Amino acid sequence: MLAAAEVLKNIADLHLVIIGEGSSRDWVATEIVKRQLAGTCRLLDWQPSERMPTLFALADALLITLLPSSISGLTVPSKLQSYLACGRPIVGAVDGETRRMINESGAGFACASGDPQALAQAIQTVYKASPQQRKAMGDAARAYFEQHFERETLLRSLTTCLIEASKTGSSFDSPATNERISAE
């Protein structure tokens, strides 16, 4: 993200806000100064989870990045669900399912993780979008959340799977008890 911010640092009214107290916070703070990104990047302290929806609502877009790894393409960080739920455009430097969901949903733009040039381009695309286009991305994000992650939708899907399993006599290993459970 910081390398992408370097590409974008001459855009006066583009600001990247980083929130958190992660293990890399001191390094990020040092890099912001070293790379002369103080006008582009702002580092905020950790915020309580109940405050995050308000902060998300203030953003023109939300950024999600993951380091390239053999498992990052197989996982979907819970942050993505939160971003989709709040109905804001999403920019991502991610792989696998997370990138697919962002791009296919119309919620924003995602590129491969570890590609600062592509990330800078994705950020610029959302930055240059009209307010109506950003609203459409946010609406698409919310619709995708409701279709795929809303609690009642998930419960209906789980119920359908269990009913189908009971019809076929399928069985599975319970992760809770390590016992074989038959759907008969």
GIKATA-V305657 format. One record per residue. PHI is phi as a letter, one per 40 degrees, with the letter a starting at -180 (* if undefined). BURIAL is 1 if it has 24 or more other ideal C-beta (glycine too) atoms within 12 Angstrom, else 0. Layout:
PHI/BURIAL, PHI/BURIAL
This chain:
*/1, c/1, c/1, c/1, c/1, c/1, c/1, c/1, c/0, c/0, c/0, d/0, b/0, b/1, b/1, b/1, b/1, b/1, b/1, i/0, b/0, c/0, c/0, c/0, d/0, c/0, c/0, c/1, d/0, c/0, c/0, d/1, c/0, d/0, c/1, f/0, b/1, d/0, c/0, b/1, b/1, b/0, b/1, b/0, c/0, d/0, b/0, c/0, d/0, c/0, c/0, c/1, d/0, c/0, c/1, c/1, c/0, c/0, c/1, c/1, a/1, b/1, b/1, b/1, b/1, b/1, c/0, c/0, a/0, c/0, b/0, c/1, c/0, c/0, b/0, b/1, c/1, d/0, d/1, c/1, c/1, c/1, c/1, c/1, c/1, c/1, g/1, b/1, d/1, b/1, b/1, b/1, b/1, a/1, b/1, f/1, c/1, c/1, c/1, d/0, c/1, c/1, c/1, c/0, c/1, g/1, c/1, i/1, b/1, b/1, b/1, c/1, c/1, g/0, b/1, c/0, c/0, c/1, c/1, d/1, c/0, c/1, c/1, c/0, c/1, c/1, d/1, c/0, c/0, c/0, d/0, c/0, c/0, c/1, c/0, c/0, c/1, c/1, c/0, c/1, c/1, c/1, c/0, c/1, d/1, c/0, c/0, b/1, b/1, c/0, d/0, c/0, c/0, c/0, c/0, c/0, c/0, c/0, c/0, c/0, c/0, c/0, c/0, c/0, c/0, c/0, c/0, c/0, g/0, c/0, b/0, a/0, c/0, c/0, c/0, c/0, b/0, f/0, b/0, c/0, b/0, b/0, c/0, c/0
